[in-house]
Amino acid sequence: MPSFLPLRRAVGGVALVATALPAQRASRSVAPLSERAVDSIVARALETFPTPGVAIAVIQDGKVVVAKGYGVKKLGDPAPVTPFTRFGIASNTKIFTATALGLLVEEGKLEWDAPVIRYLPQFAMYDPFVTREITVKDLLVHRSGLGLGAGDLLWWPASTYNRAEIMRRLRYIKPATSFRSAYAYDNVLYLVAGEVIEAVSGMPWERFIEERILRPVGMTHSTSRHGDAAAPGDVAQTHTLLDGTLKAIAPMTSDNTNPAGGINSGAVDMAKWVLTQLDSGRMANGSRPFTAATARKLWEPVTPMPNNPPPRWLAPRASDFSFYALGLDVSTYRGRKMLHHTGGLPGYLSSVAFIPSARAGVVVLTNDESPTYLALTWALMDRVLDATPPHDWIANFDSVRVLQQQMLAASAQRTQGARDSTSRPSLALPKYAGTYEDAWYGDISIATENGGLVIRFSHTPQLVGDLIPWQHDTFLVRWRDRELRADAYITFMLTPDGAVDLAKMAPASPDVDFSFDFQDLLLKPKARN
């Protein structure tokens, strides 16, 4: 889902009574982590970053130390985050989708290595070879050949396309690499995985997740739809920085890609989920929502990921290896194998990390877009592990946040400095107007209005923007919905006789989320009747 967008409240909430895993404990000498110590760490983070509220679950030696809410659900409203307050967990949903497929494999209704077209004959990718060869497992491990975030504009921001139509349009997206040769994160193939689940089980993804995973695990306060973020009840409001001020924003409510990021959950429920993962699918009462064999499959490294050394501020995050498994990252943390994933939506960021050998886990859910979720993940994990030497994650992520802001400002200044502000468009503005078509997205229109140009993405109501001349035949697209934070450039290429031949788009800032994959569009004027 949308990526981490870099950037003090009173501590409150009620602790969950500690719950132990039923499996035999490994011997250990680490001192137990107290609730008071967790409270102190969270309080410092909320004083450092502008996050209104956070939900925390900490598991040490197979026990829930804390499952608790801190801060407030909405800026300016005293209602506190509770242990059950729901946050969008975004891409931390992916492991639930992978687990659902695993349940169908357990039942003999599905095979991990069977081609997708066995279950969805209508499914196709751009390359016929990939269409024939791509397997159910391939849908989950980001090695299909699609580029980073490719196809996300089919659903993000909310579009009029349903899942079947989004899947149908994947056949028109050109690959960025050859099949199974490189890692590139995607969301749309998790949508396809959801369609596989429905085709095989006869239940929509949402119902399957609720009946076969959430309820059996005891996640009774969790829901399976993006749209539930706007529902009444114990729900955290989404926030972000707009023009330097923290503000409440509208949550993502489109349910098209629930299989990639639709679950909403809180501290207590996520603690139950991590406990179940840590005990390989077994719960405290001895029941098994999924088998140990399925758990091993989910954790199995598949796709190598870049494993560059982190900057010195984040040095303890250096890993011996980095792979993507089935809905989880697999790496090491301070010498131990770790399963981890993050999630991001407008106004929600989340992190789930667990270390099986230490029977330890940390969940952090936030309702803004500051690095609070990562600073707390590693600060709390270090305390769970009693890691040495100590590292001040909160101070260092604050430094990273400041550095990123400086880098973005410098980038904007360089871009502005390189602009030829004296240039003018080659054509009169009405000459750029018309209907354009992209092979995979569909139609967009450019029209003259009040002496300027306005662009509208036909299937994405939020994508309406004013075209501001930038230089030559490039315009800055300034979206009217400023909460998008995704301004773009559009550049027109002309034929020798001065007509528009095609147009290309690109994000106007490195701060634009990768799910706005404007760079993948190739807009051609549509023939007029």
N, C-alpha and C positions, 0 to 999 in steps of 0.2 A: 504494500500500500504506500501512499505518499510517504516521502522520506522524512528524516529528522531535519527540522527547520531550525538552525542554530539561533540561538539567542545567547511572604513571611506571614506567614499567617500563624495564628495561635494554634497550638497543638491540641487536638481534641479527638474524640472517638472512644469506642469501647473495645477492649481486647477480646479476642477469641480464646476460649479455654484451650490450653495445650492439648493436642491430639497426637498420639504416637502411631507410627507405622507398625503393623503387626510383625514384620520380618525381624529376625534377630539382629541386634545392633552389632556393628563393628566396634572393637575397642578403640578408645580415643582418649586423649589427654587435654583436649581443648576445653577451656572453662565455659560453662553455660553462658549464653548471651541473655541479658536481662531485658525486660520490656522497657525499663527506664533508660537503658543504654540506647535502644532503638529510638525512643522518644527524643532523646538528646540529639542524635544524628539527624533525624527528620526535621526537628525544629531549626537546626542550623541551616539545613538546605533551604527551608522555606524562608529564612531570613536573607539568604544569599540570592535566590532566584525569585522572579515574580510569579511563581506558581500559586494559584489560589488554593488548590486542594490536591491531595494525594492519597491513594490507598496503598497499603503496604502489607505484604505477607512475607514472613521470614520463617524458614524451616531449618532447624539445626539438629543433627543426629536423629533425623526421622520424626522430630516433634515440631509442631507449630509453636514458635516462640511468640509471634505476634501476627494477628490478622486484624487490621485496624485502619480507621480513617483519620486523616489529619486535615486541618484547614477547613475551607468552606467549599460548598458545591458551586457557588456563583459569587463573583466579585460584587461586593456591596450588599450581600445578603448574609445574615449571620448563620443560616442553616448549615450545620457542620457536615462534613463527609463522614459517613458511618461505615461500619465494617461491611455493609451490604450495598453501599452506593455503587451504582453501575457506571462504568467508564467504557467507551469503545476500546476494545483491545486490538482492533485493526489486524495487522498481519499475524499476530499471535493466534488468530483463528486458523491459520494454515495447518497447524499440527492436528487440529480437530478434524479438518477435512481429510487429512492423511489417515487418521485413526478410523474415520468412517469407512474409507476404502478398505482398511485392514480388517474391519469387522465383516465386510462382504467377502473378502478373501477367506477368512476363517470359515464362513458358511459354504464355501465352494461355489459361490456365485460369480466370482471374479478372479482373475489372475494378474499379479503385478506385472508380469512380462508379456501379457497378451496385448496385441495392437488395440488402440483405442477404437478403431473402426469396427472391431468385433461387437462392441456394445453401442457405438454411435455410428452407424454406416454413413450418415450424412456429414460427418466431420471431415474436414480437409485443411491441410496447410498449403502454403504457396508451392512447395516442391512435392510432386507426386510421390517421390521416394520417401520423404519424411511422412507423408500421409499414411503410407503403407507400414512404415517401420515404427513410428512413435508409439510407445507403450503407455499403459496406465501409470507406471512408475515415472516415466519421463515427464508426465504432466506436472509433477511435484518438485522437480530437482533443477529447474532453471538451466537446461542445456539444450533446448529445442532449436537454437539458432536465431530465435527472435532477439532483437536488441533490448537494451534496458528500458523497461516500461512500455514496450511496443504494444500498441493497441489500446492503451489505457484511455485515450480520448473517446473510445467507443462507450465508455461508462462514466468517465470522470472529466468534468463535473457531471452531475446527473443527466443522463440522456434519455431520449424516447425509445431507444432500442431495448428490446427484451433479451434475455440470455440466448435464446435460439438464434436471433439475428446477429448478436455479437459474435457468437461462435461461427456462424456462416461467413461472416466478413473476415475471419482470420485467414482465409485462403488467399486474400489479396495483399497481405502484408509480406513484403519481401524480407527474407532473413538477413541478419547482419553478419552471421558466421555460418559455417557448415554445421550440420547436425551433430550434436554431442561433442563438439570440439571446444566449447568455451562456456563459462558461466556468465549469465546475464539475467538479472532478477526480473520476473514478470508476474503479473496478476491474472491475466486473461486465461491462462491454462488452468488455473485453479477454478475458474468459472466452468471450464470444460469438465474438470474433475467433478464438480457439483452436478453437471448434467449426466455424467456416467452414473453417479450415485442414484439419481432419480430413475434413469433408464433401467438399472439393474434391480433396485429395491421397490420401485413403484411409489416411492415417497419423495416429495420435494426435499431438497437438501435441508431446509430449515426444520422440517418435521423429523427427518432422520436424526439430525444432530440433537434435537430436543429429547426425542424418545429413546434413542440408543446410546447417547453419551451424557448429556447434561443431567437428565433425571437419574440414571444409574449411578453417576458419580456423586450425586447429591447437590449439584449446582442449581438449587431451586430458585435462586434469585437472578439467574443469568438468562439472557435472551439471545436469539439467533439472527436478529435483523438490524441492519444499519438504521432503519427507520425508527427503531425503539429509542434511539438517542434523543428524539424529540417528543417522546411519550411522557405523560405525567408519571409521578412517582419519585422514587429515590434514585435520581439520575444526576450526574455531574454535568454542569453546563460547560460548553466548549469556549476557550479563550485563545487569543493570540495578540501579538503586538501589531498594532496598526498605526503607522506614522509615529512610532516611538511610545505609544500608549497602550497598555494592556486593556483589551476590550472583549466583551462577550461576542461570539460570532455564531452563525447558524451551523449546526452540525451537518455532517453528511447523512442524508436520509434515503438515498437511492439503494434499493435492495438488489440491484442487478448482480453485484459481485459479493454477495454475502459469503459464498464459499471461500473467498480470498481474505475477508476481513470484517464480517458482519457481527461477530459476537460481542455482546456487552456483558461485563461481569464486574465483580467487586473483590475485596480482599479475602473474605471468607471462602467464597466459591473458588477463587483461583488457588488458594491454599489447598483445597481439596484436590484440585486438578494436579498440582505439582506433587502432592503426596502419592496420588495414583501413579503418576509417571515414575516417581522414584522407586516405587515398589513394583514396577513392571506390570502394571495393570491390575494389581490387587488392592482392594480397599480394606479399611480397618475391620469391617465385619466379615472379611474373608471372601466376599464376592469378587467377581472379576468382570468388569465391563469389557476388557479385552485381554488376550492371552499374553504371556511372557514372550512368546515367539513374535507376536505382533509388535510388542514394545521394542524388541531387538531389531526388527526390521525398520521401524520408524527411526531408530537412532543410527542406523548403518550409514557411514559416510559414502557418498556417491560422487558428487561433482566437486572437483577441486576449486577452491575460491582463492582470490588474491590474498596473500599473507604477508603484506609489507610490514616492516617494523613500525610501531606507532610512534608519534612524536614523543619527545622526552617527558612532556607533561603527563602522558598516559602510558609510560613505560611498562608498568606491570601488566598491561593488556597484551603484551607480546605473547604469541602462541607458537607452539611447536608445529602446528599444522592448522589448516582451515578448510573445511568441507561443508557442503550442503547435503543434508540427509533428506528425509521425507517430512518437510515442514519445519525443520530445525537446522540451525547452524551447529556444527561440531568442531570444537577447538579445544585448547587447553587454557586453564587459568591457574597461574601459580603452580604449574606442573601437574595439574589434575585434569582429566578429561571433563569437558563441560558441554552441556546442551544449552543453547541460548537462541533467543529470537527477540527482535524488537517489532514495534508496530507504530504506524503513524497515520493519523487522519487530521483534518482541520480541527485543531483545538484539543486533540487527544494524542498522547504519546505513552507507550508502554514498553516494558522490558520484563522478560521471564527468563531466568537462568537457573539451572540446577546441575549439581555435581553428584552423580550417583555414588562414587566411591566414598564421599563424605556424608552422604545422605542429607545433603544441604540444598536449599533453594531460596531464591529471592524473587519476589514479584513487586514491580512498581508500576502503578497506573497514575497518570497525571491528567489534569484538565487544562493544560496550556502547551506551548511548544518550546519551552526552555529545556536545557539539558539536565534538569532535575532528575529525570527518570534514569539516566545513565550514572550520574554522580551518586545517587542513592544505591543503585544496583551494586556498584563495586565497593562503595563504602560499607554497606551492610554485609556483602559477601566476605570482605576482609575480616570483619568482626566475627562472622560465623566461623571462619576458618582460623581465626587468631593469627592472621598472616603477618609476616615480617619480611623486610622492614616495613613499617607503616607508611602509608601513602595518603596524602590529603586530597582525596578525590573531589571534594566539594570545591576547594580553592582552585584546584587545577582545571576542573571543568569551567569554572568561572573565568579563568584566564583564557581558556580556549574560546569561550563565548565572546569575550572582548576581542580576541585576535580575529575571529571570524567576521565580526562586525567591521573591524578595521580593514580587513581584506576585501569585503564587499564594497565598502566605501571607496577604497582605492581602485577597485575594478570599475566602478561606476564613473569615477573621475577619469580614468584612462579612456573609457569608451566615449565619454563626452569630449575629451580632448582630441580624439582621433576623428571626430565628426566633422564633415565638411558642411558647416552650417550655411554657407553661401550658395550651395547648390540648390537646384530646383527639380521637381519631377519633370520627366521628359514629355509627358502628355498632359493635356487638360484633365482635370480630375474625373469628369464623366467617362473618359476613355478607359479608366480602370474598373468601372462599375460593370456588374454582370453576375451571372451565376457560374461558380467554379465547382469542379468535381474532383474529389480524391478517390482513388480506386477502392480504398478500404473504409475511409470514413463516410464518404458520401458528399452531399452538396453543402456548400457555403455560399452566401450571397454577399456581394459588396454593392452598396447603393449610395447615391448622393443624397445627403440630407443637410439642410440648412447651410449649404455652401461647403460641406465637407464630405468625407467618406465614412460609412459605417459598415462594419463587417458583422455578419450573423452566421453562426454555425447552425444549420437547419435542424439538427437533432439534439442540440445542447442549448437549452433556453438561457442559461447563464452566460454563455459566450457571445456577448454583444459588446462590441468595442468601437471606439473612434480611431480612425487612421490619421495619425499626425505625421506630416512630412518630416522625415529624419535626414536623409541625404540621398540625392539622385533619385532612383526609383525604389528606395526603401522607405517604408513608413513604420512608425512605432504604433503598435496596437495597444491602446490603453483601454482595458476592460472597464466597463461601467460599474460592474460589481467589484468594488475595491477589496473585498474580502478574499478574492481569488489570489491576489499577490502573484500574478503570473503574466505580466505584460510581455509582449512578444514583438518581434520584427517580422514584417512581411516584405519580401523583395520581389518585384515584377521583372521578368525577362521579356524582351521585346523581339518581334520578328523584324527582318530587314525593312519591311514597309511600315513599321511603327505600331503594329497591333500587339496586344499582350499575348505572348506565347505560353507562359506558365508563371506560377508564383510559388515561392517557397517561404516557409516560416521558420523561426528559431526563437528560443527563449531570449528575453532581453537582459537577463541577469543570471549568474550562476546560482542565485538564491531561489530560482523557480523550481518547484518540485518536479522530479523526473517523470511523474505521471502525466504531466502536460507535455506529451511527446509531439510537440508542434514540428520538430525537425524531421519527423517521418512523413509529413504530408507533402504531396506533390500535386499542386492545384492547377488544373487545366481548365481553360474557359469551356463552358458547356455549349455545345452547338445550339443555336437558337432555332426554334421551329419557324 
